[in-house]
Amino acid sequence: MFGLTVVLGAAWYRRETHTREPLMDLQVLRSRGVLLTNLTSLLGGYAVFGTNIVLPFLLEGSGEAPGASAFGLAAGPLLIGLVLMPRALGQAVFSPLTGPLVDAFGHRAVFTAGMVLSALGTFGLALFRGQLWMVMVELAVLGVGFGFVVSLSGSIIALAAEPGETGIATSITSVLRRAGGAVGAQVSIAVLALLAAPGGGPSNTAYTVSFAVCGLAALAGACCAALIAPRRRVVGRESPVDARDEDF
């Protein structure tokens, strides 16, 4: 399926760039800011959804199979929901702070910090999940980071894209975030299946690898975000967003 996606994606790209009426004007990606923001959103979606899909398996495991779940809580839907809540709360509570943080540190710094926090949360799950409180703290960190990424991606796109391309650019970002999540979920589940414990359930190694790959995706996204330097367009000229943002 991944191979077919590459082939069809290449054919679609050629079609869109060689027609007078493209469904999606991919020329918008010629802007470095737009391209890197989209890549960051893609990788951020991978990290978050790849993590979310794995955690219920970790929490609901009975721990009876050799090398299986680290908890063995045999958790039901309610307990799983409570454990996952810190990620949602972290995203909801800290997202409104994005504006003041951008005023203080600039778009690129906060956007990069969001991906770094996402990486810390997922790497934490890979390395330290022996206690339930650890998982909840790491999920909260992941939620805070992803909240920054979601909140800022649209505004950075609006600053980086040409005025007539903002709608297309933001749409691509939204689609790629979900596409990254879809890929992350499938890859994480595939890892759990490939590295199954002798008893048939996911092994601790499988969980570690799944979370670590999500962490690597988030870290790669942080590298992309660090290369973004959006500009605000003013009538007749261009000026930096603030003193900390540089030219493209």
Residue pairs with C-beta under 8 A, 6 or more apart in sequence:
13 26
16 22
16 23
16 24
16 25
16 26
17 26
17 27
24 168
24 171
24 172
25 165
25 168
27 165
28 34
28 161
28 162
28 165
28 168
28 169
28 172
29 35
29 38
29 172
31 160
31 161
31 162
31 169
31 248
32 160
32 227
32 228
32 248
33 156
33 157
33 159
33 160
33 161
33 228
33 229
33 230
33 231
33 248
34 157
34 160
34 161
34 165
34 169
34 172
36 224
36 225
36 227
36 228
37 111
37 153
37 156
37 157
37 160
37 173
37 225
37 228
38 169
38 172
38 173
38 176
39 176
39 221
39 224
40 111
40 115
40 149
40 153
40 221
40 222
40 224
40 225
40 228
41 149
41 153
41 173
41 174
41 176
41 177
41 180
42 176
42 177
42 179
42 180
42 221
43 115
43 180
43 217
43 218
43 220
43 221
43 224
44 114
44 115
44 118
44 146
44 149
44 150
44 177
44 180
44 217
44 218
44 221
45 176
45 177
45 178
45 179
45 180
45 181
45 184
46 180
46 181
46 183
46 184
46 187
46 214
46 217
47 118
47 119
47 122
47 142
47 146
47 184
47 214
47 215
47 217
47 218
47 221
48 118
48 142
48 146
48 181
48 184
48 214
49 180
49 181
49 182
49 184
49 185
50 181
50 184
50 185
50 187
50 188
50 210
50 213
50 214
50 217
51 121
51 122
51 125
51 139
51 142
51 184
51 188
51 210
51 211
51 214
52 84
52 87
52 185
53 184
53 185
53 188
53 189
54 188
54 189
54 192
54 207
54 210
54 211
55 80
55 83
55 84
55 125
55 135
55 139
56 80
56 84
57 69
57 192
57 202
58 69
58 70
58 71
58 129
58 202
58 207
59 69
59 71
59 73
59 75
59 79
59 80
59 83
60 69
60 73
60 74
60 75
60 76
60 80
61 68
61 69
61 71
61 72
61 73
61 74
61 201
61 202
62 68
62 69
62 72
62 74
63 69
63 71
63 72
63 73
63 74
64 72
64 199
65 197
65 198
65 199
65 200
65 201
66 197
66 198
66 199
67 197
67 198
67 199
67 203
67 204
67 205
68 197
68 199
68 201
68 202
68 203
68 204
69 201
69 202
69 204
69 207
70 129
70 130
70 204
70 207
71 132
73 79
73 132
75 83
83 132
83 135
83 136
83 139
84 139
86 136
86 137
86 139
86 140
86 143
87 139
87 140
87 142
87 143
87 146
88 143
89 140
89 143
90 139
90 140
90 141
90 142
90 143
90 144
90 147
91 143
91 144
91 146
91 147
91 150
92 143
92 147
94 143
94 144
94 147
94 148
95 147
95 148
95 150
95 151
98 110
98 147
98 148
98 151
98 152
101 110
101 148
102 110
102 152
102 242
103 242
105 113
105 244
106 241
106 242
106 243
106 244
106 245
107 152
107 155
107 156
107 159
107 228
107 230
107 241
107 245
108 225
108 226
108 228
108 229
108 230
108 244
108 245
109 244
110 148
110 152
111 148
111 149
111 152
111 153
111 156
111 225
111 228
112 222
112 225
112 226
113 145
113 148
114 144
114 145
114 146
114 147
114 148
114 149
114 152
114 225
115 145
115 149
115 218
115 219
115 221
115 222
115 224
115 225
116 145
116 218
116 219
116 222
117 141
117 142
117 144
117 145
117 148
118 142
118 145
118 146
118 149
118 218
118 221
118 222
119 145
119 215
119 216
119 218
119 219
119 221
119 222
120 138
120 141
120 145
121 138
121 139
121 140
121 141
121 142
121 143
121 145
122 138
122 142
122 211
122 212
122 214
122 215
122 218
123 211
123 212
123 215
124 134
124 137
124 138
124 141
125 135
125 138
125 139
125 207
125 211
126 207
126 208
126 209
126 210
126 211
126 212
126 215
127 208
128 134
128 138
129 135
129 138
129 207
145 218
149 221
149 225
150 177
153 173
153 177
154 170
154 173
156 228
156 230
157 166
157 169
157 170
157 173
158 166
158 170
159 230
159 231
159 232
159 233
159 241
160 169
160 228
160 230
160 231
160 248
161 168
161 169
163 233
180 217
184 214
184 217
187 213
188 210
188 213
188 214
191 206
191 209
191 210
191 213
192 202
192 206
192 207
192 210
193 202
194 206
195 202
195 203
195 205
195 206
195 209
196 202
196 203
196 206
197 203
197 204
197 206
229 245
229 246
229 247
229 248
230 241
230 245
231 238
231 239
231 240
231 241
231 245
231 247
231 248
232 238
232 239
232 240
232 241
240 246
240 247
